[in-house]
């Protein structure tokens, strides 16, 4: 199973959610759907309708930029990061 590493900002919003979560998935989209089954509303924090990743969300699979259709496999690490902006 791939392991997802989630932003710390999500943890207080979803009781029981841990920073590192293993999911049964074949794509990034499947991984987020699996999380959403366990913690309803989580996918909406990361994706817009379509679905597409929200503009401030970045996903990496084994340190390579990824999108929702990017394949994932057992043993891979999926990092979900929030972009920081400001002025």
C-alpha angles and dihedrals in degrees: 000000000000117000119228121207110202133199115267089233090073097055099077091048096057116044112224094018113135128203092243116046130171116216136181102240144133098201137027088254091054090050092053091046089053090052090048091055090056096037109026113215096027094108090053089059090057104032139048123215112287081049107263131143114268113256093251095050123090125187127197128187110203088343094307121116111260141186132204093276094051111121120241129193140188112295096021122124120227114196118198111196135180116226117234120223135170144127 
